[in-house]
């Protein structure tokens, strides 16, 4: 039987204050909310956009793993940045996770909720659709 809707929480204070889940599993689909570079264990964030991108990916990866998925299952990613010139320095880090997966992707320039945030990512995955780990 296919798993029905289930919320995954990361412990971020934003989830509690705003009222959302880090991710929602709905059948074989995993919807990961906009995720920033905060380290949720101590609610710190680096000033460096590349380190924020790495932390975003750690946060997204943790949500995917809890949902029974991996980066190999990602079918769409959205990147949100306040400054377009911050995107290109992040490309090598993003390619590490998505270079072989090749999800549909969009980058948008927009304001984020906190001025310390320099990048935010949102992903959609379909469990079991990706390549075996280590592909």
Protein Blocks (a to p, Z undefined) as FASTA:
>chain_A
ZZddddddehiaklmmnopafbdcehjbccdddddfbdfklopacfblklmmmmmmmmmm
mmmmmnopafklpcbdcdddfblklmmmmmmmmmmmmmmnopaddddddddfbfkbmbdc
dddddehkaccehZZ
